[in-house]
């Protein structure tokens, strides 16, 4: 995607041949900053503290973390230590574990002296594959947007509601939920996006809105609680969200608040789609509510809000009494029965064990 006319991915190798550069998402939309990650500890901090975030990008960043660890010390012990460190950074997005497993399986059989080069090549391959997966998701999702557009009155946009940031910034390029939106724009279909602000970290207000602006996509920022009202009044034609982990039975874990949007969509017969690359499917779990670990983040993310003050400084302000404790579950699970379809790189699957098996027969 382009930022001020220049094409960027969210992560790329540094010219020194071993570090990686990332867009440090903590400062958006106010400042566009690029930082260099030099050690596996830097990479762990960047994932844990959400300098990078979004399930696919977390996976790719972890893969580069392994490569950096192999550059420093290619021993078996170093590989194990790096995997353990990175795996503990964020518990819900399954792409993290997936990428670490792919890296281990690739590097383990190699002699230590060959591991660093192989690790950078494999991480780059995972990054390129992410871009290809998202572009296929975009093409498959475009068919749904096109179908809805055909039913609209001439000149009326397709109104799409999205939650959190499942855009370019959450992946390497294109995004998952945003890929069909960008492709619809390219195809000349009029779209308009309702962007949930997504408390507590405001990924919608700070990241999705920024991305859509950079790309010239018409959009409106709304508070998280507005979605149900808009759906009741026919203002939303479809919902598209991303996911951090989808089970073999089609339950969808995504940013906290997604479930409430799915309930409102179901009650108002608004189609609710989830866009996901296959590495986000956890074939080892079936019941999302009982089996997916939900990350509990620091309550300060609820009690404080970050913004730019009138002096132009980016700062945190407290919005609740100091004495009030806060709870901060970061994700929730939307049961498969509330999901209209799973937009994957292979096509649109029914959110069920049978639907996923039919789309990915090699997994049965
Ligand atoms: O806590 P975050 O910002 O990492 O959560 C991100 C999301 O919930 C996204 O919707 C999900 O990772 C899908 S990204 C394509």
Boltz pocket constraint, residues with backbone or C-beta under 6 A from the ligand:
constraints:
  - pocket:
      binder: B
      contacts: [[A, 52], [A, 53], [A, 54], [A, 55], [A, 56], [A, 93], [A, 163], [A, 164], [A, 165], [A, 166], [A, 167], [A, 170], [A, 171], [A, 175], [A, 176], [A, 177], [A, 203], [A, 241], [A, 242], [A, 243], [A, 244], [A, 254], [A, 255], [A, 275], [A, 330]]
      max_distance: 6.0
